Amino acid sequence: MKRKDRPPPDREEAVGSLEGLQRALSGAGCFRQAHRRPFVVLSYAQSVDGSIAGRNRERIRLSSPESMRVTHGIRALSAGILVGIGTVLADDPRLAAFDGAGPQPQPVVLDTHLKTPPAARLVGRRDARPWLIHRDDLPSSHGSPLREAGAHPMPCALGPDGRIDLAALMTLFCEKRIDSLMVEGGARVITSFLRSRLADLLVVTLSPQFIGGLPVLEVPDSGDSLRTRLKEVRYQPAGPDMILWARPDWGDP
């Protein structure tokens, strides 16, 4: 290890602010080499009752301007930012930090069947070519319109559930030298990363409202519990919101 490098983020002190995250991510390169995957920050906004969207998946503003500044700060500190195709179709996000100013993470979409519209805002970005992660048995012709529009379809193996295999995806990110990854959603993606124990830090914006909408976690059909305790918990006020910073306690030695 070079003298200027910091220890990997899993050996660092508790993180409770953007400044702390910046210090932790200074060791993300070491983390990638040690774990063969990026350091994963799972970050999203929810209402008090655990909703991340309306009942029909319609978009609802949850983050205040103050908490959005924190979200954009995390984006700017991350090497990559990932969402599912459902988020792209529902919200048409750009996945950029601070409207394109300053450092930008690599946008990534889990898009098994390449349903991303060529006219999507993130495809039209000129500062970053989005990676569209799709099943590895799709004909190359399926991605031609998206490649012409500016996207970069990338094949990846599927898991037993027919979704993108996250272990294979982590290997791909490692090969692409993505040291840190911000995962923003939606519910299926958040649930999959937690079920696979692929979250190293959680940053959750708690909005003071009840919605009764789409829950942040999908209930497993098998009845398996997703209960996970958190450790090194810190709270940060942000306007009317409260931001929770914590590490999942996976019970590792």
C-alpha positions in Angstrom: 0.0 0.0 0.0 1.3 3.4 -0.9 1.9 5.8 2.0 -0.7 8.2 0.7 -3.4 5.6 0.6 -5.9 5.2 3.4 -7.1 1.8 4.7 -10.2 0.3 3.0 -13.5 2.0 3.9 -14.6 -1.1 5.9 -11.8 -0.4 8.4 -12.7 3.3 8.8 -14.5 5.3 11.4 -18.3 5.8 11.3 -19.4 8.0 8.4 -22.1 10.6 9.1 -21.4 13.4 6.5 -20.2 14.1 3.0 -16.8 15.0 4.5 -16.6 11.6 6.3 -17.7 9.8 3.1 -15.0 11.6 1.2 -12.4 10.4 3.7 -13.7 6.8 3.6 -13.8 6.7 -0.2 -10.2 7.8 -0.4 -9.5 4.1 0.3 -12.0 2.7 -2.2 -9.3 1.6 -4.6 -7.8 -0.6 -1.8 -11.3 -1.9 -1.0 -11.9 -2.9 -4.7 -8.6 -4.8 -4.8 -9.3 -6.6 -1.5 -12.9 -7.5 -2.1 -13.0 -7.7 -5.9 -15.9 -5.3 -6.1 -16.6 -1.6 -5.5 -17.5 -0.1 -2.2 -21.3 0.2 -2.4 -23.3 3.1 -1.0 -27.0 2.4 -0.9 -28.8 5.8 -0.9 -32.5 6.7 -1.4 -35.3 8.8 0.1 -38.4 7.5 1.8 -41.4 8.8 3.7 -41.9 8.1 7.3 -44.0 5.0 6.4 -41.3 3.6 4.2 -42.7 4.6 0.8 -40.4 5.6 -2.1 -43.1 6.4 -4.7 -46.9 6.6 -5.0 -49.1 3.6 -4.9 -49.0 3.4 -8.7 -45.3 4.0 -8.8 -45.8 7.7 -9.6 -43.0 9.9 -8.7 -43.4 11.9 -5.5 -41.0 14.6 -4.3 -39.5 13.3 -1.0 -36.2 15.1 -0.6 -36.0 18.8 0.4 -33.4 21.0 -1.4 -31.1 20.6 1.6 -31.2 16.8 1.5 -30.9 16.8 -2.3 -27.6 18.7 -2.0 -26.3 15.8 0.1 -27.6 13.3 -2.5 -25.8 15.2 -5.3 -22.7 15.3 -3.1 -22.7 11.5 -2.8 -23.1 11.3 -6.6 -20.1 13.5 -7.1 -18.0 11.4 -4.8 -18.9 8.1 -6.4 -17.3 6.5 -9.4 -20.6 5.0 -10.6 -24.3 5.5 -10.0 -26.8 2.6 -10.5 -30.6 2.4 -10.9 -33.0 -0.1 -12.3 -35.0 0.1 -15.5 -38.2 0.8 -13.5 -36.6 4.1 -12.2 -35.6 5.1 -15.8 -39.1 4.5 -17.2 -40.9 6.2 -14.3 -38.6 9.2 -13.6 -36.4 9.6 -16.7 -33.5 10.7 -14.5 -30.2 12.2 -15.9 -28.2 10.5 -13.0 -25.9 13.5 -12.9 -24.4 15.3 -10.0 -25.3 19.0 -9.6 -26.9 19.2 -13.1 -23.7 18.2 -14.8 -21.2 20.5 -13.1 -18.1 19.0 -11.6 -17.1 15.3 -11.3 -19.6 12.9 -12.7 -20.2 9.2 -11.8 -20.6 6.6 -14.5 -24.4 6.1 -15.0 -25.5 2.4 -15.0 -28.9 0.9 -15.5 -29.9 -2.7 -14.8 -31.9 -3.2 -18.0 -32.2 -7.0 -18.5 -34.3 -6.7 -21.7 -32.9 -3.3 -23.0 -36.1 -1.4 -22.5 -34.4 2.0 -22.0 -35.9 4.5 -24.5 -33.3 5.9 -26.9 -34.8 9.3 -26.1 -34.2 8.9 -22.4 -32.4 11.9 -20.8 -29.5 9.9 -19.5 -28.9 8.4 -23.0 -28.7 11.9 -24.4 -26.0 13.1 -22.1 -22.8 14.2 -23.8 -20.6 14.0 -20.7 -21.2 10.4 -19.8 -22.2 7.4 -21.9 -24.6 5.2 -19.8 -23.9 1.5 -19.4 -27.0 -0.5 -19.9 -26.5 -3.9 -18.2 -28.6 -6.6 -20.1 -28.9 -10.3 -20.2 -26.0 -11.9 -22.1 -28.2 -13.9 -24.6 -29.8 -10.9 -26.3 -28.9 -10.5 -30.0 -26.5 -7.6 -30.6 -29.1 -6.0 -32.9 -31.3 -5.3 -29.9 -28.8 -2.7 -28.7 -28.2 -1.0 -32.0 -30.7 1.9 -31.6 -29.4 2.6 -28.1 -25.8 2.5 -29.2 -26.6 5.0 -32.0 -28.3 7.2 -29.5 -25.2 7.3 -27.2 -25.6 4.4 -24.8 -23.3 1.5 -24.2 -25.2 -1.8 -23.8 -23.2 -4.3 -21.8 -24.0 -8.0 -21.4 -24.0 -9.7 -18.0 -24.9 -13.2 -16.8 -28.3 -13.8 -15.2 -28.9 -15.3 -11.8 -31.3 -18.2 -11.0 -34.2 -15.6 -10.6 -33.8 -14.4 -14.2 -32.4 -11.0 -13.1 -28.9 -9.6 -13.6 -26.5 -11.6 -11.4 -25.1 -9.1 -9.0 -22.0 -11.1 -8.3 -21.1 -11.2 -12.0 -21.9 -7.5 -12.2 -19.5 -6.7 -9.3 -16.8 -8.6 -11.1 -17.5 -6.5 -14.2 -17.3 -3.3 -12.2 -14.0 -4.5 -10.7 -12.6 -5.1 -14.2 -13.7 -1.6 -15.2 -12.0 -0.1 -12.2 -15.2 1.2 -10.6 -14.0 1.8 -7.0 -17.2 3.1 -5.5 -20.9 2.7 -6.5 -23.9 4.6 -5.5 -27.1 2.6 -5.7 -30.3 4.7 -5.8 -33.1 2.3 -6.6 -35.9 1.4 -7.1 -37.4 -1.0 -4.7 -36.4 -4.2 -6.6 -32.8 -3.0 -6.9 -32.5 -1.9 -3.3 -34.0 -5.2 -2.1 -31.7 -7.3 -4.3 -28.5 -5.5 -3.1 -29.6 -6.0 0.5 -30.5 -9.6 0.0 -27.1 -10.1 -1.6 -25.3 -8.3 1.2 -23.9 -5.9 -1.3 -24.3 -2.7 0.7 -21.4 -1.2 2.7 -23.0 2.1 3.7 -26.6 3.2 3.8 -27.6 6.8 3.4 -31.4 7.1 3.8 -33.3 10.4 3.6 -36.3 10.3 5.9 -39.0 12.7 4.7 -41.6 13.9 7.3 -44.7 12.7 5.4 -47.0 9.7 5.1 -47.7 8.4 1.6 -49.0 4.8 1.8 -47.3 4.1 -1.5 -44.7 1.8 -2.9 -42.7 0.3 -0.1 -38.9 0.5 -0.3 -38.5 -3.3 0.2 -40.1 -6.1 -1.8 -41.5 -8.8 0.4 -39.9 -12.1 -0.6 -42.3 -14.7 -1.9 -40.4 -17.4 0.0 -41.1 -15.6 3.3 -37.3 -15.1 3.9 -36.6 -12.3 6.3 -34.6 -9.3 5.1 -34.1 -8.0 8.6 -30.7 -6.4 9.0 -29.4 -4.5 12.0 -27.5 -1.3 11.4 -24.3 -0.2 13.2 -22.3 3.0 13.5 -25.5 5.0 13.1 -25.4 8.7 12.6 -28.2 11.3 12.0 -27.8 14.5 10.0 -30.6 17.1 9.9 -31.2 18.5 6.4 -33.9 21.1 6.2 -37.2 19.3 7.3 -35.6 15.9 6.5 -33.4 13.6 8.6 -30.6 11.7 6.9 -29.5 8.4 8.4 -26.0 7.2 7.8 -25.2 3.7 8.9 -23.4 0.5 8.0 -25.3 -2.8 7.7 -24.2 -5.3 10.3 -23.8 -8.5 8.3 -22.3 -10.3 11.2 -18.9 -10.6 9.5 -15.9 -11.2 11.7 
